[in-house]
Amino acid sequence: MNQYGSMTRAGANSECLCDLRSDTVTRPDDAMRRVMAEAPVGDDVYGEDPSIIALETHLSDMLGKDSATFFPSGTQCNLAAVMSHCGRSDEIIVGDSYHIYCDEAAGASVLASVSMCPVRTEPDGSILPEIIQSAIKEDDDHYAHSRLLCLENTVGGQAIAMPRIKDGVAAARSAGLSVHLDGARFFNAISALDCDPAELAEPFDTISICLSKGLAAPVGSVLVGHADLIARARRIRKLLGGGMRQSGILAAAGLHALTHNVDRLAEDHQRAADLANYLNGLGIGLAVAQTNMVFLTPATHPDLQQKLAAHGIRIGGQSPTIRMVLHKDVDDTALAATKAAFERVIT
Ligand SMILES: *Cc1c(COP(=O)(O)O)cnc(C)c1O
């Protein structure tokens, strides 16, 4: 079973004390709902939604780029980015564990007619420059045209260090490729690397950022980058059915999240470290914390998912490693309940 295996309607009504399946499960709090209710709105397809404009301007300023466009999902945001860089029969080079290659229903191939060249990712989530170089194809009628390198940060909860990113980007640039960052958890990376948003964004032409992961907004992603690429992506968004009207209600939630929920990501990282430490102390197996995620490889404890569910704790499937994700709606009480449940099911 994959990490999404438990994301079904089954069990949706049983009492849940702590949901660690993903940081997408957060619910908007009262303050966020208020700003959504009061958001000034207009028709964003006409470019007239003031809250959307405020969100896009806020993020492009923060990342030191020209412009930005709001999307309904990270998947659509990445696809529009790929399509803004690439034409039919072009190729992207992408890490073999990255979301664009593994978790977006092959949209780049299916909808963009772009060939995906998956390459080995290192244990830290980066791609070695020599791997990138050897994947870039020469100009030959037999080959797809290598056009774009897609990196991701964080990857499986790991923040890739700046020098490793720059090495990979330099390899792509030297062959004339553009570079996109899938920064679904961009701010988790910022928090872990203790760097500036503009610093992490600097090497990239485009960056996609999810508002609905650790930032805890209900909906939305933003593509940030050079003006010409964002203009193309905006047109592609319409093509893909992602042009929305009074979407300022969603942008207001995103702006609220960027104002109130960035600094608190460090708390999620702290609780992840705490939980991993606790699980290692229990001797249940090997637990490793990476930013807001804990990866547990249990030694001899089958069916942990079902057993913990009986105690109101939801975790992802065992494959054989279990991913647990800390987020805004896991407070110290929920964390304590999780620890207690683990202790009960293994003793
Ligand atoms: C969640 C995620 C996305 C986008 O997912 P959506 O569910 O479509 O918003 C893209 N990349 C990564 C690495 C992600 O974790």
The ligand as an ORCA input file, in Angstrom:
! r2SCAN-3c Opt
* xyz 0 1
  C       1.351     18.075     -2.598
  C       2.438     18.229     -3.570
  C       2.202     18.762     -4.837
  C       0.852     19.234     -5.332
  O      -0.199     18.492     -4.920
  P      -1.743     18.924     -5.024
  O      -2.378     17.897     -4.169
  O      -2.111     18.830     -6.455
  O      -1.885     20.302     -4.512
  C       3.287     18.896     -5.689
  N       4.517     18.531     -5.309
  C       4.786     18.030     -4.096
  C       6.188     17.671     -3.725
  C       3.752     17.851     -3.182
  O       4.014     17.362     -1.969
*
